[in-house]
Amino acid sequence: MLNPFSKVDISFDDFRQSAKKRLPKLLFEYIDGAASDSSGEIDNRELIRKLRLKTKALINVEDRSLNHKVFRIPSKLPVGIAPMGMVQMAGVGADEALAKYAAKYEIPVGVSTAASMSLEKYAEYSRGYAWFQLYYMADHVELEKLLNRILKAGYKTLVFTIDVPEVGFRPNEIKNGLTMPFKLGPRQIFDFAIHPSWSLKTLLHGAPKFGNFSDTNSFNRNASRAGADWEFLKYLRDHWPNNLVIKGVLNTEDAKNMKGIGVDGIYVSSHGGRQLASAPHPIEMLPKIRKALGNDVQIFYDSGLRSGEDLVKAYALGANFAFMGRPWSMAYAANNRHGIDNYIKYLCKETSVAMAMIGRRNIEEICFDDIFWN
Ligand SMILES: Cc1cc2nc3c(=O)[nH]c(=O)nc-3n(C[C@H](O)[C@H](O)[C@H](O)COP(=O)(O)O)c2cc1C
């Protein structure tokens, strides 16, 4: 029976608070954290919050739909799952749940190179809705082996992340002694011991591991990727036959050069503020990059989207498809699959209300006329 006194999580902040209680501090702060003083993440969210949607009255908006399209493939929700390394940290079964969610709602799920489930399982559970996210690899022989493996698993979209020449400077990870794979000292053991619901389940299942590499030494999350350059991008374009999306773009000149090289999508993102606190705010760069590229390149957006109104704002500023990262992990950490179901239920409700208020019946209708800076 439903406990009338149990707490109901509705907003991102509700789920974040529940996740904070359930997860060991080390893991909560890994998911939640951002670069340096976190100002890049906080300020971008504040800018999104301050954006105003233009209300329009007396338009018949009875028939509204949240169905959308990405690379001409229909989706049942206007939001995808951004690639996240080691999502299993949010709870046992997180990767499988996200992949199955992608299949159910026909939305893209990003599979990080550092994912905690293999790319083959992601392809299977998502029924082909998975996009593989690649980090720079200097060794072309290894890279080509990986590209062949991704193609063989049936991937139609490769996302190359470019905003990681080095892993961002994240003070919390240093303070908490986060290493992957985990190294347990007295502080980490105490942290796990006082969060038994996460720790016992994980103990039974086994600690999160890199899913794409059987040998833990063959992937180093903290390795430098500073060798990535324009030649590498051209090489990748020549060696990847399907959709190529570049993630982490915050510069209009870069975006134009990438379009010139023939990429299929530009993914505007600050990695959720996890890489450079002083980077340009992605929500400000989105309309600028849209203006610079015109309408013949797909533009994707993530960073700081938390609510249905936020989603509408991203579409109004020129995104072809919007993604979220932390919200999926926080919702899963809060209450497993039910957490995600509830979060998405209210997110959809809010998106639909926001569309009604601005006189729009579907996502394609949302446009630059619908928004203004406060
Ligand atoms: C825990 C965590 C792990 C992430 N790992 C990756 C990754 O492996 N590759 C990648 O391209 N982006 C990664 N990201 C960034 C996300 O893809 C996305 O850009 C970001 O989360 C969007 O911001 P949001 O969390 O505010 O929605 C990660 C983000 C989080 C929170």
The ligand as an SDF file (V2000), in Angstrom:
LIG
                    3D

 31 33  0  0  0  0  0  0  0  0999 V2000
   28.8320   11.0430  -14.1340 C   0  0  0  0  0  0  0  0  0  0  0  0
   29.0880   11.6030  -15.5110 C   0  0  0  0  0  0  0  0  0  0  0  0
   29.9310   10.9240  -16.3790 C   0  0  0  0  0  0  0  0  0  0  0  0
   30.1310   11.4300  -17.6610 C   0  0  0  0  0  0  0  0  0  0  0  0
   30.9210   10.7150  -18.5380 N   0  0  0  0  0  0  0  0  0  0  0  0
   31.0310   11.1450  -19.8210 C   0  0  0  0  0  0  0  0  0  0  0  0
   31.7390   10.3670  -20.7730 C   0  0  0  0  0  0  0  0  0  0  0  0
   32.2630    9.2950  -20.4700 O   0  0  0  0  0  0  0  0  0  0  0  0
   31.8300   10.8530  -22.0350 N   0  0  0  0  0  0  0  0  0  0  0  0
   31.2520   12.0400  -22.4200 C   0  0  0  0  0  0  0  0  0  0  0  0
   31.3580   12.4470  -23.5770 O   0  0  0  0  0  0  0  0  0  0  0  0
   30.5670   12.7860  -21.5190 N   0  0  0  0  0  0  0  0  0  0  0  0
   30.4320   12.3580  -20.2540 C   0  0  0  0  0  0  0  0  0  0  0  0
   29.7170   13.0990  -19.3640 N   0  0  0  0  0  0  0  0  0  0  0  0
   29.0550   14.3590  -19.7940 C   0  0  0  0  0  0  0  0  0  0  0  0
   27.6380   14.0700  -20.3060 C   0  0  0  0  0  0  0  0  0  0  0  0
   27.6580   13.3690  -21.5160 O   0  0  0  0  0  0  0  0  0  0  0  0
   26.8660   15.3810  -20.5450 C   0  0  0  0  0  0  0  0  0  0  0  0
   27.6020   16.1860  -21.4220 O   0  0  0  0  0  0  0  0  0  0  0  0
   26.5570   16.1480  -19.2780 C   0  0  0  0  0  0  0  0  0  0  0  0
   26.2150   15.2930  -18.2180 O   0  0  0  0  0  0  0  0  0  0  0  0
   25.4000   17.1050  -19.5610 C   0  0  0  0  0  0  0  0  0  0  0  0
   25.1360   17.9210  -18.4900 O   0  0  0  0  0  0  0  0  0  0  0  0
   23.9820   17.6360  -17.4150 P   0  0  0  0  0  0  0  0  0  0  0  0
   24.5120   16.5640  -16.5210 O   0  0  0  0  0  0  0  0  0  0  0  0
   23.8560   18.9640  -16.7520 O   0  0  0  0  0  0  0  0  0  0  0  0
   22.7490   17.2120  -18.1520 O   0  0  0  0  0  0  0  0  0  0  0  0
   29.5120   12.6350  -18.0640 C   0  0  0  0  0  0  0  0  0  0  0  0
   28.6730   13.3010  -17.1690 C   0  0  0  0  0  0  0  0  0  0  0  0
   28.4460   12.7930  -15.9160 C   0  0  0  0  0  0  0  0  0  0  0  0
   27.5180   13.5250  -14.9820 C   0  0  0  0  0  0  0  0  0  0  0  0
  1  2  1  0
  2  3  1  0
  2 30  2  0
  3  4  2  0
  4  5  1  0
  4 28  1  0
  5  6  2  0
  6  7  1  0
  6 13  1  0
  7  8  2  0
  7  9  1  0
  9 10  1  0
 10 11  2  0
 10 12  1  0
 12 13  2  0
 13 14  1  0
 14 15  1  0
 14 28  1  0
 15 16  1  0
 16 17  1  0
 16 18  1  0
 18 19  1  0
 18 20  1  0
 20 21  1  0
 20 22  1  0
 22 23  1  0
 23 24  1  0
 24 25  2  0
 24 26  1  0
 24 27  1  0
 28 29  2  0
 29 30  1  0
 30 31  1  0
M  END
$$$$
